[in-house]
Amino acid sequence: MKIHVLLKKEELDAQRLPGKTVIVLDILFATSSIVAALAHGAAEVIPTLDPASAQAEAARHPAETCVLSGELNADTLPGFVHPTPLALLAENLEGKTLVYSTTNGTVAVAKSREADHVYAAALLNAEAVVAHIARHHADETVLIVCSGSADNFNLEDFYGAGYLVSLFAKQPNEHEFSDAALAAMLLHEKCEAGECLRRARVGRMMLARSLDREIDFAAQKSRFDVVPKLDGKRLVAV
């Protein structure tokens, strides 16, 4: 198994994705929210590219079966549920469709669609995702994609990638790690999750918005066993 880390979603443009497995990370907060939603009973998460696409998708579902959530440039969209994990868990998600639009995470999922397999991961479900991929895709190239922000590197996503790499290293499969993967693992070994997330640029921005509890929630490691996988246009638990 070859494991590589992409520092931002824009690097996907230069990748040949067919035949590969992609893991998308957006720790603050898109993939953390997706994981939390599916772990708490959402039937599916439909990631969309922009607010208009999200509204069009939500219109295809009966209102009582759908939750519409999203942000643009860190501002919650008018008429949308706040797109952070705890805010979503305050909604009744059981059996519902979450239509979800974010500036970076859902865009990274869309950019990954040509891969053979696409998963959404966070610190919250890392062990489950790594175990699933090691079991089902042991001979494939794995790209761990840090979503980043508007073509910028994000520390918290790189830390999450390091956690995934450290877990892959513990699997019995043979591995070949890229330098970026090794660098991410070294960061993970040297830094505590909560501290790293709070010191990151996006973390500081979220602290300024009084989202301390959301950061603390996203910093939990392997709390959930859910494995979100892209199936057509939707992410479902497998």
C-alpha positions as CSV (number, residue, x, y, z in Angstrom):
1,M,0.0,0.0,0.0
2,K,1.4,3.4,-1.0
3,I,0.2,6.3,1.1
4,H,0.6,9.9,0.2
5,V,-0.6,13.1,1.7
6,L,-1.8,16.0,-0.4
7,L,-1.4,19.4,1.4
8,K,-4.5,21.0,-0.1
9,K,-7.4,20.0,-2.4
10,E,-6.0,21.9,-5.3
11,E,-3.2,19.3,-5.6
12,L,-5.9,16.8,-6.7
13,D,-5.9,18.6,-10.1
14,A,-2.5,17.1,-11.0
15,Q,-3.4,13.5,-9.8
16,R,-4.5,10.6,-11.9
17,L,-7.3,9.4,-9.7
18,P,-8.7,6.2,-11.3
19,G,-7.4,3.2,-9.5
20,K,-6.7,5.1,-6.3
21,T,-8.4,5.4,-2.9
22,V,-9.0,8.9,-1.6
23,I,-9.5,10.0,2.0
24,V,-10.8,13.6,2.4
25,L,-10.1,15.5,5.5
26,D,-11.6,18.9,6.6
27,I,-11.2,18.7,10.4
28,L,-12.6,22.2,11.1
29,F,-15.3,21.3,10.3
30,A,-16.8,19.7,7.2
31,T,-15.7,16.1,7.5
32,S,-16.0,16.2,11.3
33,S,-19.6,17.2,10.8
34,I,-20.2,14.6,8.2
35,V,-18.9,11.9,10.5
36,A,-20.9,13.1,13.4
37,A,-24.1,13.3,11.4
38,L,-23.8,9.7,10.0
39,A,-22.8,8.4,13.5
40,H,-26.0,10.0,14.9
41,G,-28.4,8.4,12.5
42,A,-28.4,10.5,9.3
43,A,-29.3,8.3,6.4
44,E,-27.0,10.1,4.0
45,V,-25.0,13.2,3.5
46,I,-25.1,14.9,0.1
47,P,-22.1,17.2,-0.4
48,T,-22.7,20.1,-2.8
49,L,-20.3,22.6,-4.4
50,D,-22.1,25.8,-3.6
51,P,-25.3,27.3,-1.9
52,A,-27.3,27.2,-5.1
53,S,-26.6,23.5,-5.7
54,A,-27.5,22.8,-2.1
55,Q,-30.8,24.6,-2.3
56,A,-31.6,22.8,-5.6
57,E,-30.8,19.4,-4.0
58,A,-32.8,20.1,-0.9
59,A,-35.8,21.0,-3.0
60,R,-35.8,17.4,-4.4
61,H,-36.5,16.1,-0.9
62,P,-39.7,16.4,1.3
63,A,-38.9,19.1,3.9
64,E,-39.5,16.8,6.8
65,T,-36.8,14.4,5.5
66,C,-34.0,16.8,4.9
67,V,-31.7,19.1,6.8
68,L,-30.0,21.9,4.8
69,S,-26.6,23.0,6.3
70,G,-23.7,25.1,5.0
71,E,-21.3,28.0,5.1
72,L,-19.4,30.2,2.7
73,N,-16.1,31.6,3.8
74,A,-16.9,30.6,7.4
75,D,-20.2,32.4,7.5
76,T,-23.3,30.3,7.9
77,L,-25.6,30.7,4.9
78,P,-29.0,32.4,5.4
79,G,-31.7,29.8,6.0
80,F,-29.1,27.0,6.5
81,V,-28.3,25.2,9.7
82,H,-24.9,26.1,11.2
83,P,-22.5,23.5,9.7
84,T,-20.5,22.5,12.8
85,P,-20.8,19.1,14.4
86,L,-22.6,20.0,17.7
87,A,-24.9,22.4,15.9
88,L,-26.0,19.6,13.6
89,L,-26.4,17.1,16.4
90,A,-28.9,19.5,17.9
91,E,-31.1,18.8,14.9
92,N,-33.2,15.7,14.5
93,L,-31.0,13.8,12.0
94,E,-32.4,10.3,12.5
95,G,-33.1,8.8,9.1
96,K,-32.8,12.1,7.3
97,T,-30.8,13.4,4.4
98,L,-28.2,16.1,5.3
99,V,-27.6,18.4,2.3
100,Y,-24.3,20.0,3.0
101,S,-22.3,22.8,1.4
102,T,-19.0,24.2,2.6
103,T,-16.2,26.3,1.1
104,N,-13.6,23.6,1.2
105,G,-14.5,20.1,2.4
106,T,-17.4,19.4,0.1
107,V,-15.4,20.8,-2.8
108,A,-12.6,18.4,-2.0
109,V,-15.0,15.5,-2.1
110,A,-16.2,16.7,-5.5
111,K,-12.7,16.9,-6.8
112,S,-12.1,13.3,-5.7
113,R,-15.0,11.7,-7.6
114,E,-12.9,10.1,-10.3
115,A,-11.1,7.9,-7.7
116,D,-12.2,4.3,-7.4
117,H,-13.1,4.9,-3.7
118,V,-13.7,8.1,-1.8
119,Y,-14.0,8.3,2.0
120,A,-14.6,11.2,4.4
121,A,-12.5,11.0,7.6
122,A,-11.8,13.1,10.7
123,L,-10.0,12.6,14.0
124,L,-13.4,11.4,15.2
125,N,-13.4,8.2,13.1
126,A,-9.8,7.7,12.0
127,E,-9.3,4.1,13.4
128,A,-12.5,2.9,11.7
129,V,-11.5,4.4,8.3
130,V,-8.0,3.0,8.4
131,A,-9.1,-0.5,9.4
132,H,-11.7,-0.5,6.6
133,I,-9.2,0.6,4.0
134,A,-6.5,-1.8,5.2
135,R,-9.0,-4.6,5.0
136,H,-10.6,-3.8,1.6
137,H,-8.0,-1.8,-0.4
138,A,-4.7,-3.2,0.9
139,D,-2.9,-3.2,-2.5
140,E,-4.0,0.3,-3.7
141,T,-2.5,3.7,-3.6
142,V,-4.1,5.9,-0.9
143,L,-4.3,9.6,-1.2
144,I,-5.0,11.4,2.1
145,V,-6.3,14.8,0.9
146,C,-6.1,17.8,3.3
147,S,-8.9,20.2,2.1
148,G,-7.1,23.4,3.1
149,S,-8.6,26.8,2.6
150,A,-8.8,28.6,-0.7
151,D,-5.5,27.1,-2.0
152,N,-3.9,27.5,1.4
153,F,-2.3,24.8,3.6
154,N,-4.2,24.1,6.9
155,L,-2.4,22.8,9.9
156,E,-5.3,21.0,11.4
157,D,-5.9,18.9,8.3
158,F,-2.2,18.0,8.1
159,Y,-2.4,16.9,11.8
160,G,-5.4,14.7,10.9
161,A,-3.5,13.2,8.0
162,G,-0.6,12.4,10.4
163,Y,-3.0,10.6,12.7
164,L,-4.2,8.5,9.8
165,V,-0.7,7.8,8.7
166,S,0.3,6.7,12.2
167,L,-2.7,4.3,12.2
168,F,-1.8,2.9,8.8
169,A,1.8,2.3,10.1
170,K,0.4,0.0,12.8
171,Q,-1.5,-2.2,10.3
172,P,0.1,-5.5,9.3
173,N,0.1,-4.6,5.6
174,E,3.3,-3.5,3.9
175,H,3.4,0.3,3.4
176,E,5.3,2.8,1.4
177,F,4.9,6.3,2.8
178,S,5.7,9.5,0.9
179,D,7.8,12.3,2.5
180,A,4.6,14.3,3.0
181,A,3.0,11.4,4.8
182,L,6.0,10.9,7.0
183,A,6.1,14.7,7.8
184,A,2.4,14.6,8.8
185,M,3.1,11.6,11.1
186,L,6.0,13.4,12.8
187,L,3.7,16.4,13.5
188,H,1.1,14.1,15.0
189,E,3.7,12.5,17.2
190,K,4.9,15.9,18.6
191,C,1.6,17.7,19.1
192,E,-1.6,17.1,21.1
193,A,-4.8,17.3,19.1
194,G,-6.6,20.0,21.0
195,E,-3.6,22.2,21.1
196,C,-2.9,21.8,17.4
197,L,-6.4,22.6,16.4
198,R,-6.6,25.7,18.6
199,R,-3.3,27.1,17.4
200,A,-4.0,26.6,13.7
201,R,-5.2,29.6,11.8
202,V,-8.7,28.3,11.2
203,G,-8.8,27.2,14.9
204,R,-8.0,30.7,16.0
205,M,-10.7,32.1,13.8
206,M,-13.2,29.6,15.2
207,L,-12.2,30.5,18.8
208,A,-12.8,34.2,17.9
209,R,-16.4,33.1,17.0
210,S,-16.8,31.3,20.4
211,L,-16.7,27.9,18.9
212,D,-14.5,26.4,21.6
213,R,-16.8,23.4,22.2
214,E,-16.9,22.6,18.5
215,I,-13.1,22.5,18.4
216,D,-13.0,20.3,21.5
217,F,-15.5,17.9,19.9
218,A,-13.6,17.7,16.6
219,A,-10.3,17.1,18.5
220,Q,-11.6,13.7,19.9
221,K,-9.8,10.7,18.4
222,S,-11.7,7.7,17.1
223,R,-14.9,8.3,19.0
224,F,-17.0,6.8,16.3
225,D,-16.9,3.6,14.2
226,V,-18.7,5.1,11.2
227,V,-17.0,5.0,7.8
228,P,-18.5,7.5,5.3
229,K,-18.0,6.4,1.7
230,L,-19.0,8.3,-1.5
231,D,-21.8,6.3,-3.3
232,G,-22.7,8.3,-6.4
233,K,-23.5,11.8,-5.2
234,R,-24.0,10.8,-1.5
235,L,-21.9,9.8,1.4
236,V,-23.2,6.8,3.3
237,A,-22.0,4.7,6.2
238,V,-20.4,1.4,5.1
